[in-house]
């Protein structure tokens, strides 16, 4: 006949199970949301575009001539530049720095490698306006690969200003404070190099975090990020884009870009 266990015995068994479960949880904790924050230094151009703006196609055949380019960071490691050249890529940007705490360990292979196969190349800085001033980061950028020379093969440095991958989208800054930070960076970069830096951004971020400020358009070329068949609405002030990052899933290197003009226009930007 079946054996009926007492309530006391059952309670004891549940207590033991609870102790075991508690001990198990000490060694196997569920990761918190903080664990999903990427490591400082790992950001790259367009890191937040898919999450915030999504993807809705690739460019249709353009009426105007455009020149293919790529942008790379340490994420790509050593890049097959000859393969990219043979596929028609003629210009490239390499991440040089982030904040004032990171330099790309693959910078030499990427920056010099693109140059050596014949590409016109430049460097970019991933901005972190919550860590140090714009001027401090501009100086760090120039001192670690972001300079410029009139050799016909070097593009002006680019400021990558987009969603904060490590925290609040606008880095805890008001729109006016963000505009001031960007101006501080741009003014310092020009003072150091004699060139106006390129601004890389997405219209939705720019609208949210600068209040759609239009005051940089007169001097700073626009590199727009949008993974779609058209660039869509541009940030205030800019009537046209100079460069367009149109995908993060291209061949050989994921991040592919189009320069709004033929190769001679890329050369003109390099020459200043």
Phi and psi in degrees as GROMACS dihedral restraints (atoms count N, CA, C in turn):
[ dihedral_restraints ]
;  ai    aj    ak    al  type     phi  dphi    fc
    3     4     5     6     1   -67.1    20    10
    4     5     6     7     1   147.9    20    10
    6     7     8     9     1   -96.1    20    10
    7     8     9    10     1   128.2    20    10
    9    10    11    12     1   -97.3    20    10
   10    11    12    13     1   118.5    20    10
   12    13    14    15     1   -82.8    20    10
   13    14    15    16     1   146.3    20    10
   15    16    17    18     1   -71.6    20    10
   16    17    18    19     1   157.7    20    10
   18    19    20    21     1   -61.4    20    10
   19    20    21    22     1   -34.7    20    10
   21    22    23    24     1   -63.6    20    10
   22    23    24    25     1   -43.2    20    10
   24    25    26    27     1   -64.4    20    10
   25    26    27    28     1   -40.3    20    10
   27    28    29    30     1   -65.5    20    10
   28    29    30    31     1   -41.4    20    10
   30    31    32    33     1   -62.6    20    10
   31    32    33    34     1   -39.6    20    10
   33    34    35    36     1   -62.7    20    10
   34    35    36    37     1   -41.0    20    10
   36    37    38    39     1   -65.2    20    10
   37    38    39    40     1   -39.6    20    10
   39    40    41    42     1   -67.1    20    10
   40    41    42    43     1   -36.5    20    10
   42    43    44    45     1   -64.4    20    10
   43    44    45    46     1   -43.9    20    10
   45    46    47    48     1   -60.9    20    10
   46    47    48    49     1   -41.9    20    10
   48    49    50    51     1   -62.6    20    10
   49    50    51    52     1   -38.6    20    10
   51    52    53    54     1   -65.1    20    10
   52    53    54    55     1   -40.3    20    10
   54    55    56    57     1   -62.3    20    10
   55    56    57    58     1   -44.2    20    10
   57    58    59    60     1   -62.8    20    10
   58    59    60    61     1   -41.0    20    10
   60    61    62    63     1   -64.4    20    10
   61    62    63    64     1   -40.9    20    10
   63    64    65    66     1   -64.3    20    10
   64    65    66    67     1   -41.7    20    10
   66    67    68    69     1   -64.3    20    10
   67    68    69    70     1   -39.0    20    10
   69    70    71    72     1   -62.5    20    10
   70    71    72    73     1   -38.9    20    10
   72    73    74    75     1   -70.1    20    10
   73    74    75    76     1   -23.3    20    10
   75    76    77    78     1   -62.8    20    10
   76    77    78    79     1   -38.7    20    10
   78    79    80    81     1   -92.0    20    10
   79    80    81    82     1   -23.0    20    10
   81    82    83    84     1  -129.1    20    10
   82    83    84    85     1    74.3    20    10
   84    85    86    87     1   -85.6    20    10
   85    86    87    88     1   147.9    20    10
   87    88    89    90     1   -75.4    20    10
   88    89    90    91     1   130.4    20    10
   90    91    92    93     1   -59.6    20    10
   91    92    93    94     1   140.7    20    10
   93    94    95    96     1   -84.6    20    10
   94    95    96    97     1   170.9    20    10
   96    97    98    99     1   -62.2    20    10
   97    98    99   100     1   -27.2    20    10
   99   100   101   102     1   -63.9    20    10
  100   101   102   103     1   -28.7    20    10
  102   103   104   105     1   -68.0    20    10
  103   104   105   106     1   -16.0    20    10
  105   106   107   108     1   -89.7    20    10
  106   107   108   109     1    -6.7    20    10
  108   109   110   111     1   -70.4    20    10
  109   110   111   112     1   128.3    20    10
  111   112   113   114     1   -66.8    20    10
  112   113   114   115     1   160.7    20    10
  114   115   116   117     1   -71.6    20    10
  115   116   117   118     1   143.9    20    10
  117   118   119   120     1   -56.8    20    10
  118   119   120   121     1   135.0    20    10
  120   121   122   123     1   100.4    20    10
  121   122   123   124     1   -15.8    20    10
  123   124   125   126     1   -88.3    20    10
  124   125   126   127     1    -1.1    20    10
  126   127   128   129     1   -68.9    20    10
  127   128   129   130     1   154.9    20    10
  129   130   131   132     1  -149.3    20    10
  130   131   132   133     1   163.5    20    10
  132   133   134   135     1   -59.5    20    10
  133   134   135   136     1   121.3    20    10
  135   136   137   138     1    88.3    20    10
  136   137   138   139     1    11.8    20    10
  138   139   140   141     1   -56.7    20    10
  139   140   141   142     1   -35.5    20    10
  141   142   143   144     1   -99.3    20    10
  142   143   144   145     1     0.4    20    10
  144   145   146   147     1   -64.7    20    10
  145   146   147   148     1   -49.4    20    10
  147   148   149   150     1   -60.9    20    10
  148   149   150   151     1   -43.3    20    10
  150   151   152   153     1   -67.1    20    10
  151   152   153   154     1   -34.2    20    10
  153   154   155   156     1  -100.6    20    10
  154   155   156   157     1   -37.1    20    10
  156   157   158   159     1  -110.4    20    10
  157   158   159   160     1   -16.2    20    10
  159   160   161   162     1    74.5    20    10
  160   161   162   163     1  -168.9    20    10
  162   163   164   165     1  -132.9    20    10
  163   164   165   166     1   134.3    20    10
  165   166   167   168     1  -143.3    20    10
  166   167   168   169     1    50.2    20    10
  168   169   170   171     1   109.7    20    10
  169   170   171   172     1  -178.1    20    10
  171   172   173   174     1  -123.5    20    10
  172   173   174   175     1   164.0    20    10
  174   175   176   177     1   -57.7    20    10
  175   176   177   178     1   142.3    20    10
  177   178   179   180     1   -82.6    20    10
  178   179   180   181     1   171.7    20    10
  180   181   182   183     1   -58.5    20    10
  181   182   183   184     1   126.5    20    10
  183   184   185   186     1   -85.9    20    10
  184   185   186   187     1   146.6    20    10
  186   187   188   189     1   -70.8    20    10
  187   188   189   190     1   -36.2    20    10
  189   190   191   192     1   -95.3    20    10
  190   191   192   193     1   155.0    20    10
  192   193   194   195     1   -68.5    20    10
  193   194   195   196     1   133.9    20    10
  195   196   197   198     1  -129.0    20    10
  196   197   198   199     1   155.1    20    10
  198   199   200   201     1  -118.3    20    10
  199   200   201   202     1   127.2    20    10
  201   202   203   204     1   -74.3    20    10
  202   203   204   205     1   139.7    20    10
  204   205   206   207     1  -142.6    20    10
  205   206   207   208     1   174.5    20    10
  207   208   209   210     1  -138.3    20    10
  208   209   210   211     1   159.9    20    10
  210   211   212   213     1  -129.5    20    10
  211   212   213   214     1   140.2    20    10
  213   214   215   216     1  -134.8    20    10
  214   215   216   217     1   160.0    20    10
  216   217   218   219     1  -143.4    20    10
  217   218   219   220     1  -171.0    20    10
  219   220   221   222     1   -62.3    20    10
  220   221   222   223     1   -21.1    20    10
  222   223   224   225     1   -55.9    20    10
  223   224   225   226     1   -34.9    20    10
  225   226   227   228     1   -84.1    20    10
  226   227   228   229     1   -13.5    20    10
  228   229   230   231     1    63.1    20    10
  229   230   231   232     1  -144.8    20    10
  231   232   233   234     1   -73.0    20    10
  232   233   234   235     1   122.6    20    10
  234   235   236   237     1   -94.8    20    10
  235   236   237   238     1   140.5    20    10
  237   238   239   240     1   -81.8    20    10
  238   239   240   241     1    79.9    20    10
  240   241   242   243     1   -65.3    20    10
  241   242   243   244     1   -36.4    20    10
  243   244   245   246     1   -62.9    20    10
  244   245   246   247     1   -38.8    20    10
  246   247   248   249     1   -62.7    20    10
  247   248   249   250     1   -43.8    20    10
  249   250   251   252     1   -65.5    20    10
  250   251   252   253     1   -41.8    20    10
  252   253   254   255     1   -60.4    20    10
  253   254   255   256     1   -44.8    20    10
  255   256   257   258     1   -66.6    20    10
  256   257   258   259     1   -20.2    20    10
  258   259   260   261     1   -88.4    20    10
  259   260   261   262     1    -2.5    20    10
  261   262   263   264     1   107.1    20    10
  262   263   264   265     1     0.8    20    10
  264   265   266   267     1   -73.5    20    10
  265   266   267   268     1   130.9    20    10
  267   268   269   270     1  -123.3    20    10
  268   269   270   271     1    -5.5    20    10
  270   271   272   273     1  -148.2    20    10
  271   272   273   274     1   157.8    20    10
  273   274   275   276     1  -153.8    20    10
  274   275   276   277     1   147.7    20    10
  276   277   278   279     1  -120.2    20    10
  277   278   279   280     1   139.5    20    10
  279   280   281   282     1  -118.1    20    10
  280   281   282   283     1   134.5    20    10
  282   283   284   285     1   -64.7    20    10
  283   284   285   286     1   126.1    20    10
  285   286   287   288     1  -100.1    20    10
  286   287   288   289     1   -46.2    20    10
  288   289   290   291     1  -145.3    20    10
  289   290   291   292     1   165.7    20    10
  291   292   293   294     1  -144.7    20    10
  292   293   294   295     1   131.8    20    10
  294   295   296   297     1    54.8    20    10
  295   296   297   298     1  -134.3    20    10
  297   298   299   300     1  -129.6    20    10
  298   299   300   301     1    25.2    20    10
  300   301   302   303     1  -126.5    20    10
  301   302   303   304     1     2.1    20    10
  303   304   305   306     1  -145.2    20    10
  304   305   306   307     1   134.9    20    10
  306   307   308   309     1  -126.8    20    10
  307   308   309   310     1   143.2    20    10
  309   310   311   312     1   -70.8    20    10
  310   311   312   313     1   118.4    20    10
  312   313   314   315     1   -67.6    20    10
  313   314   315   316     1   -16.4    20    10
  315   316   317   318     1  -100.2    20    10
  316   317   318   319     1    10.2    20    10
  318   319   320   321     1   -56.7    20    10
  319   320   321   322     1   -46.6    20    10
  321   322   323   324     1   -60.8    20    10
  322   323   324   325     1   -46.2    20    10
  324   325   326   327     1   -64.9    20    10
  325   326   327   328     1   -37.7    20    10
  327   328   329   330     1   -79.3    20    10
  328   329   330   331     1   -46.0    20    10
  330   331   332   333     1   -71.6    20    10
  331   332   333   334     1   -47.5    20    10
  333   334   335   336     1   -76.6    20    10
  334   335   336   337     1   -32.5    20    10
  336   337   338   339     1   -65.0    20    10
  337   338   339   340     1   -41.1    20    10
  339   340   341   342     1   -64.8    20    10
  340   341   342   343     1   -41.9    20    10
  342   343   344   345     1   -61.2    20    10
  343   344   345   346     1   -42.8    20    10
  345   346   347   348     1   -67.4    20    10
  346   347   348   349     1   -25.0    20    10
  348   349   350   351     1   -90.2    20    10
  349   350   351   352     1    -1.3    20    10
  351   352   353   354     1   111.3    20    10
  352   353   354   355     1    -0.3    20    10
  354   355   356   357     1   -77.3    20    10
  355   356   357   358     1   155.1    20    10
  357   358   359   360     1   -89.1    20    10
  358   359   360   361     1   126.6    20    10
  360   361   362   363     1  -131.7    20    10
  361   362   363   364     1   160.4    20    10
  363   364   365   366     1  -146.4    20    10
  364   365   366   367     1   177.8    20    10
  366   367   368   369     1  -121.3    20    10
  367   368   369   370     1   152.7    20    10
  369   370   371   372     1  -129.7    20    10
  370   371   372   373     1   157.8    20    10
  372   373   374   375     1  -119.4    20    10
  373   374   375   376     1   127.6    20    10
  375   376   377   378     1   -86.1    20    10
  376   377   378   379     1   113.7    20    10
  378   379   380   381     1   -77.1    20    10
  379   380   381   382     1   140.8    20    10
  381   382   383   384     1  -130.6    20    10
  382   383   384   385     1    81.6    20    10
  384   385   386   387     1   -63.0    20    10
  385   386   387   388     1    -9.2    20    10
  387   388   389   390     1   -90.6    20    10
  388   389   390   391     1    -2.5    20    10
  390   391   392   393     1  -105.4    20    10
  391   392   393   394     1   -46.1    20    10
  393   394   395   396     1  -147.8    20    10
  394   395   396   397     1   173.6    20    10
  396   397   398   399     1   -71.2    20    10
  397   398   399   400     1   163.1    20    10
  399   400   401   402     1   -61.8    20    10
  400   401   402   403     1   -41.7    20    10
  402   403   404   405     1   -63.0    20    10
  403   404   405   406     1   -43.2    20    10
  405   406   407   408     1   -61.5    20    10
  406   407   408   409     1   -42.4    20    10
  408   409   410   411     1   -72.3    20    10
  409   410   411   412     1   -34.2    20    10
  411   412   413   414     1   -63.1    20    10
  412   413   414   415     1   -43.4    20    10
  414   415   416   417     1   -63.9    20    10
  415   416   417   418     1   -41.3    20    10
  417   418   419   420     1   -61.4    20    10
  418   419   420   421     1   -42.8    20    10
  420   421   422   423     1   -60.4    20    10
  421   422   423   424     1   -50.5    20    10
  423   424   425   426     1   -62.8    20    10
  424   425   426   427     1   -37.7    20    10
  426   427   428   429     1   -73.6    20    10
  427   428   429   430     1   -13.3    20    10
  429   430   431   432     1  -128.4    20    10
  430   431   432   433     1    45.5    20    10
  432   433   434   435     1   108.1    20    10
  433   434   435   436     1    -6.3    20    10
  435   436   437   438     1   -93.8    20    10
  436   437   438   439     1    14.0    20    10
  438   439   440   441     1   -73.6    20    10
  439   440   441   442     1  -175.0    20    10
  441   442   443   444     1  -143.6    20    10
  442   443   444   445     1   145.6    20    10
  444   445   446   447     1  -138.6    20    10
  445   446   447   448     1   147.7    20    10
  447   448   449   450     1   -85.7    20    10
  448   449   450   451     1    68.6    20    10
  450   451   452   453     1  -108.8    20    10
  451   452   453   454     1     3.0    20    10
  453   454   455   456     1    78.7    20    10
  454   455   456   457     1    -1.6    20    10
  456   457   458   459     1  -126.4    20    10
  457   458   459   460     1     4.1    20    10
  459   460   461   462     1  -120.9    20    10
  460   461   462   463     1   120.4    20    10
  462   463   464   465     1   -84.1    20    10
  463   464   465   466     1   154.3    20    10
  465   466   467   468     1   -63.1    20    10
  466   467   468   469     1   153.2    20    10
  468   469   470   471     1   -60.7    20    10
  469   470   471   472     1   153.5    20    10
  471   472   473   474     1  -117.8    20    10
  472   473   474   475     1   136.6    20    10
  474   475   476   477     1   -95.8    20    10
  475   476   477   478     1   113.5    20    10
  477   478   479   480     1   -89.4    20    10
  478   479   480   481     1   103.9    20    10
  480   481   482   483     1  -121.8    20    10
  481   482   483   484     1   108.8    20    10
  483   484   485   486     1  -154.0    20    10
  484   485   486   487     1  -165.9    20    10
  486   487   488   489     1   -56.7    20    10
  487   488   489   490     1   140.3    20    10
  489   490   491   492     1   -74.8    20    10
  490   491   492   493     1   114.3    20    10
  492   493   494   495     1   -76.6    20    10
  493   494   495   496     1    -8.6    20    10
  495   496   497   498     1  -108.4    20    10
  496   497   498   499     1    -0.3    20    10
  498   499   500   501     1   178.3    20    10
  499   500   501   502     1  -145.4    20    10
  501   502   503   504     1   -58.0    20    10
  502   503   504   505     1   137.9    20    10
  504   505   506   507     1   -52.1    20    10
  505   506   507   508     1   -40.4    20    10
  507   508   509   510     1   -99.5    20    10
  508   509   510   511     1    18.8    20    10
  510   511   512   513     1    60.6    20    10
  511   512   513   514     1    24.9    20    10
  513   514   515   516     1    75.0    20    10
  514   515   516   517     1    15.1    20    10
  516   517   518   519     1  -107.2    20    10
  517   518   519   520     1   147.5    20    10
  519   520   521   522     1   -72.8    20    10
  520   521   522   523     1   167.9    20    10
  522   523   524   525     1   -60.2    20    10
  523   524   525   526     1   -43.7    20    10
  525   526   527   528     1   -67.3    20    10
  526   527   528   529     1   -37.6    20    10
  528   529   530   531     1   -67.7    20    10
  529   530   531   532     1   -35.8    20    10
  531   532   533   534     1   -66.3    20    10
  532   533   534   535     1   -44.0    20    10
  534   535   536   537     1   -59.8    20    10
  535   536   537   538     1   -42.0    20    10
  537   538   539   540     1   -63.5    20    10
  538   539   540   541     1   -40.4    20    10
  540   541   542   543     1   -63.9    20    10
  541   542   543   544     1   -45.6    20    10
  543   544   545   546     1   -62.2    20    10
  544   545   546   547     1   -44.0    20    10
  546   547   548   549     1   -61.1    20    10
  547   548   549   550     1   -39.2    20    10
  549   550   551   552     1   -60.8    20    10
  550   551   552   553     1   -43.9    20    10
  552   553   554   555     1   -64.4    20    10
  553   554   555   556     1   -50.8    20    10
  555   556   557   558     1   -63.3    20    10
  556   557   558   559     1   -42.5    20    10
  558   559   560   561     1   -64.3    20    10
  559   560   561   562     1   -40.3    20    10
  561   562   563   564     1   -69.4    20    10
  562   563   564   565     1   -41.6    20    10
  564   565   566   567     1   -60.9    20    10
  565   566   567   568     1   -43.5    20    10
  567   568   569   570     1   -66.3    20    10
  568   569   570   571     1   -38.8    20    10
  570   571   572   573     1   -62.8    20    10
  571   572   573   574     1   -34.7    20    10
  573   574   575   576     1   -80.2    20    10
  574   575   576   577     1   -32.9    20    10
  576   577   578   579     1  -117.2    20    10
  577   578   579   580     1   -18.6    20    10
  579   580   581   582     1    82.9    20    10
  580   581   582   583     1     2.9    20    10
  582   583   584   585     1  -119.7    20    10
  583   584   585   586     1   150.2    20    10
  585   586   587   588     1   -82.9    20    10
  586   587   588   589     1   127.5    20    10
  588   589   590   591     1   -71.0    20    10
  589   590   591   592     1   152.6    20    10
  591   592   593   594     1   -76.7    20    10
  592   593   594   595     1   143.3    20    10
  594   595   596   597     1  -107.7    20    10
  595   596   597   598     1   120.2    20    10
  597   598   599   600     1  -101.2    20    10
  598   599   600   601     1   127.7    20    10
  600   601   602   603     1  -163.8    20    10
  601   602   603   604     1   176.5    20    10
  603   604   605   606     1  -117.1    20    10
  604   605   606   607     1   143.3    20    10
  606   607   608   609     1   -57.3    20    10
  607   608   609   610     1   -41.2    20    10
  609   610   611   612     1   -65.7    20    10
  610   611   612   613     1   -40.7    20    10
  612   613   614   615     1   -66.6    20    10
  613   614   615   616     1   -45.6    20    10
  615   616   617   618     1   -59.0    20    10
  616   617   618   619     1   -41.5    20    10
  618   619   620   621     1   -65.3    20    10
  619   620   621   622     1   -44.9    20    10
  621   622   623   624     1   -67.7    20    10
  622   623   624   625     1   -42.1    20    10
  624   625   626   627     1  -103.7    20    10
  625   626   627   628     1   -15.1    20    10
  627   628   629   630     1  -116.8    20    10
  628   629   630   631     1    -0.3    20    10
  630   631   632   633     1    71.9    20    10
  631   632   633   634     1    23.1    20    10
  633   634   635   636     1    59.6    20    10
  634   635   636   637     1    48.7    20    10
  636   637   638   639     1   -65.6    20    10
  637   638   639   640     1   136.0    20    10
  639   640   641   642     1  -111.0    20    10
  640   641   642   643     1     8.3    20    10
  642   643   644   645     1   -78.2    20    10
  643   644   645   646     1   -10.2    20    10
  645   646   647   648     1   -94.1    20    10
  646   647   648   649     1    -9.3    20    10
  648   649   650   651     1   -64.6    20    10
  649   650   651   652     1   -28.3    20    10
  651   652   653   654     1   -66.8    20    10
  652   653   654   655     1   -29.2    20    10
  654   655   656   657     1  -119.0    20    10
  655   656   657   658     1   -28.7    20    10
  657   658   659   660     1  -104.7    20    10
  658   659   660   661     1   119.2    20    10
  660   661   662   663     1   -59.7    20    10
  661   662   663   664     1   145.4    20    10
  663   664   665   666     1   -99.5    20    10
  664   665   666   667     1   129.6    20    10
  666   667   668   669     1  -114.1    20    10
  667   668   669   670     1   105.3    20    10
  669   670   671   672     1   -93.9    20    10
  670   671   672   673     1   142.6    20    10
  672   673   674   675     1  -108.8    20    10
  673   674   675   676     1   118.5    20    10
  675   676   677   678     1  -162.3    20    10
  676   677   678   679     1   121.8    20    10
  678   679   680   681     1   -95.3    20    10
  679   680   681   682     1    79.3    20    10
  681   682   683   684     1  -155.8    20    10
  682   683   684   685     1  -177.7    20    10
  684   685   686   687     1   -78.1    20    10
  685   686   687   688     1   -18.6    20    10
  687   688   689   690     1  -138.0    20    10
  688   689   690   691     1   163.8    20    10
  690   691   692   693     1   -74.1    20    10
  691   692   693   694     1   -19.6    20    10
  693   694   695   696     1    71.6    20    10
  694   695   696   697     1  -158.4    20    10
  696   697   698   699     1   -69.8    20    10
  697   698   699   700     1   133.2    20    10
  699   700   701   702     1   -91.9    20    10
  700   701   702   703     1   159.3    20    10
  702   703   704   705     1   -59.4    20    10
  703   704   705   706     1   158.9    20    10
  705   706   707   708     1   -56.8    20    10
  706   707   708   709     1   141.1    20    10
  708   709   710   711     1    97.2    20    10
  709   710   711   712     1   -37.4    20    10
  711   712   713   714     1   -85.8    20    10
  712   713   714   715     1   122.0    20    10
  714   715   716   717     1   -88.7    20    10
  715   716   717   718     1   -12.8    20    10
  717   718   719   720     1  -156.1    20    10
  718   719   720   721     1   162.2    20    10
  720   721   722   723     1  -102.8    20    10
  721   722   723   724     1   153.4    20    10
  723   724   725   726     1   -93.8    20    10
  724   725   726   727     1   -41.0    20    10
  726   727   728   729     1  -135.0    20    10
  727   728   729   730     1   155.1    20    10
  729   730   731   732     1  -140.1    20    10
  730   731   732   733     1   115.5    20    10
  732   733   734   735     1   -83.4    20    10
  733   734   735   736     1   109.3    20    10
  735   736   737   738     1  -105.6    20    10
  736   737   738   739     1    -9.0    20    10
  738   739   740   741     1  -159.0    20    10
  739   740   741   742     1   154.9    20    10
  741   742   743   744     1  -115.2    20    10
  742   743   744   745     1    14.6    20    10
  744   745   746   747     1  -134.3    20    10
  745   746   747   748     1    42.0    20    10
  747   748   749   750     1   -82.3    20    10
  748   749   750   751     1   175.3    20    10
  750   751   752   753     1   -74.6    20    10
  751   752   753   754     1   151.2    20    10
  753   754   755   756     1    65.2    20    10
  754   755   756   757     1   -62.9    20    10
  756   757   758   759     1  -120.9    20    10
  757   758   759   760     1   131.6    20    10
  759   760   761   762     1   -63.5    20    10
  760   761   762   763     1   -42.6    20    10
  762   763   764   765     1   -83.6    20    10
  763   764   765   766     1   107.5    20    10
  765   766   767   768     1  -114.1    20    10
  766   767   768   769     1   150.9    20    10
  768   769   770   771     1  -138.8    20    10
  769   770   771   772     1   159.4    20    10
  771   772   773   774     1  -124.1    20    10
  772   773   774   775     1   132.3    20    10
  774   775   776   777     1   -89.6    20    10
  775   776   777   778     1   134.0    20    10
  777   778   779   780     1   -80.2    20    10
  778   779   780   781     1    71.8    20    10
  780   781   782   783     1   156.8    20    10
  781   782   783   784     1   170.5    20    10
  783   784   785   786     1   -74.4    20    10
  784   785   786   787     1   174.2    20    10
  786   787   788   789     1   -58.1    20    10
  787   788   789   790     1   -31.8    20    10
  789   790   791   792     1   -65.7    20    10
  790   791   792   793     1   -24.9    20    10
  792   793   794   795     1   -75.5    20    10
  793   794   795   796     1   -33.4    20    10
  795   796   797   798     1   -63.4    20    10
  796   797   798   799     1   -44.3    20    10
  798   799   800   801     1   -62.8    20    10
  799   800   801   802     1   -36.8    20    10
  801   802   803   804     1   -64.7    20    10
  802   803   804   805     1   -40.3    20    10
  804   805   806   807     1   -65.6    20    10
  805   806   807   808     1   -39.2    20    10
  807   808   809   810     1   -63.1    20    10
  808   809   810   811     1   -38.9    20    10
  810   811   812   813     1   -78.3    20    10
  811   812   813   814     1   -18.9    20    10
